[in-house]
């Protein structure tokens, strides 16, 4: 494996790791079994435990802060070993109120072999953690009696209104039936000496600064509460006001200074009847103060990474991926020019086997099926073998030597003219594999075209895509919001599909420009679709006479257009322009509109409503070999579609020698030379109809444009088209061979 390949694999491995960790993170947050109202379970366990007991012992800890090094590894084993009955956090058990912190704390608390309760503090409330605390543990303030003791928890953060808590506390403490009472408030209710705490020295929000504080302390001391426990400050402090002890304990795992004032500790509370003993339990790590400080700092950092290791790994992996990407961008030579070492004429004279995949094909009449049929004919005349994979239509046999017809799954379209082929047929894989194509040529970026692309990967042969259709103009066929498909999905679909092929063929330079704009990186070859120039150039006079009589065209200035009768072909624009031509011109014209589609009935009704019945005939579908005769009846070819990638019917009309009048658009822009072989106008019915009138009024101009139109069409003969596409095939085959050799 080369160094470049190794870097690429490492890059994608990092991306895979990031995706896996993100998925795991999502699993932890959304799919892992949740814990809810945990305090209800813990309170029930404590009540049951103390129901018949007067002697018990519990531990109080403050500022756990998701600690691993101190709380999980040192304090919890000691509590389990010394047989405490239960544990109470005096606040700040989590480093913050994030979901990952709560889940990490829950995992740590499971190491305890006894019940536990948490006081709601500022860390529990931070980062919108209040609702998580409520869901996972329970209310922010609560009180319960167990045996001969009462335990009361305040919400000192103010999340619960202090006025409401004052009213509640009066009701809780007033009866005083229990001889022992303990209260917990994360914020101290009296100031403490913080002179040795440096950064916390000037911080005045460590204790409860609210008018309710005085009311709380008065009620507490009147009720004879034995002790009030708080956290918030990383030290131990004990004060007595009245008969109540006020204990501050903040050394259960958070960052401490490891000096005489600030160190790791917890509080032990022993109850024997009405006798309560409160003792500080200092954790003597037994190291030099410098090492204690360093280890304390390390435990702090370690605890952060312990609870956030997924985030840490994600960040590191992301930066590694970015570094590798930058390495490739900076240190890998980029060659933006085509590879001129590839010889597209390599293997000339050796026939190729080409499999073409299309969503529609003859007898369905349309630009794509006709283009495919012509390419197939040109390739076979050059001794190449072609297999076409296409839908089967009604009254059609499956047995065709060079066409694999796939059974339809369901018809689509208003008149069910489209067939959704069964690409899951085993016959498809069997027939294509037996054909052993050297190139797969796909003509649509979805369904049958997608099947061709996947088979190309399976058989390890190059895949070429011809961009025939501007999908954004077909939003009305898709069961999605029009703007969503037109402005986003259609372009993303073409881009993704084209970049998954070895090369793309486009009929015009404007189509190539579009593909580059949307982000197609693969090689693009501009190759206009070929036309049967010789067949269109000649005419059968007898056939022409028959058609004139059929449509009563004697003395008429005949116009012709060829288009599927569907919304994207802009037929309504033509009708509006013809109304203006009728009203502002002296010419007795008649338009023959060849083509069929789901808009036929509506358009016929509109023709009648506009009074154009004597001027426009919807001819319907015409066999391809009769189209030339219809064109020879006319003087001009008119067209209004803006959804073409080439406008092959325009070229065919030019082959007959017809000047054209069209609207400027992609595909059309490349083949119509304004003022030479026709006119291009803005999408303005008035301007469009005026150009038609100009040509009908000037025979010399019309004759000059007729000759130039015929000359332009001659450059697109089917023989030249097939030869050029064959060179594209050989180019991608040689590029694939060269890439494997490298």
ABEGO torsion letter per residue (X at the ends): XBAAAAAAAAAAAAAAAAAAAAAAAAAAAAABBBBBGAAAAAAAAAAAAAAABABBBBBBBBGAGGBAAAAAAAAAAAAAAAGBABBBBAEGABABABAAAAAAAAAAAAABABBBBBBBBAAAABGGAAAAAAAAAEBABBBBBBEABBBBBBBAAGABBAAAAAAAAAAAAAAGABABBBBBBABBABBBBAAAAEAAAABAAABBBBAAAAAAAAAAAAAGBABBBBBGBBBBBBBBBEABBBBBBAAAGBBBAGBAABBBBBBBBBBBEABBBBBBBBBBAGBBAAAAAAAAAAAAAAAAAAAAAAAAAAAAAAAAAAAAAAAAAAABBBBABBBAABBAABGBGBBBBBBBBBABBOABBBAAAAAAAAAAAAAAAAGBBBBBBBBBBBGBBABBAABBBBBBABBBEAAGABBBBBAABAAAAAAAAAAGBABBBBABABEAAAAAAAAAAAAGBBBBBBBABBAAAAAAABBBBAAAAAAAAAAAAAAAAAAABABBBBABAAAAAAAAAAGBABBBBBBBBBBBAAAAABBBAAAAAAAAAAAGABGBBBBBBBBBBBAAAGAAAAAAAAAAAAAABABBBBBBBBEBEAAAAAAAAAAAAAGAAAABBBAEBBBAAAAAAAAAABABBBBABAABAAGAAAAAAAAAGBBBBBBBBBGAAAABBBGAAEBBBBBBAAAAAAAAAAAAABAAAAAAAAAAAAAAAAAABAAAAAAAAAAAAAAAAAAAAAAAAX
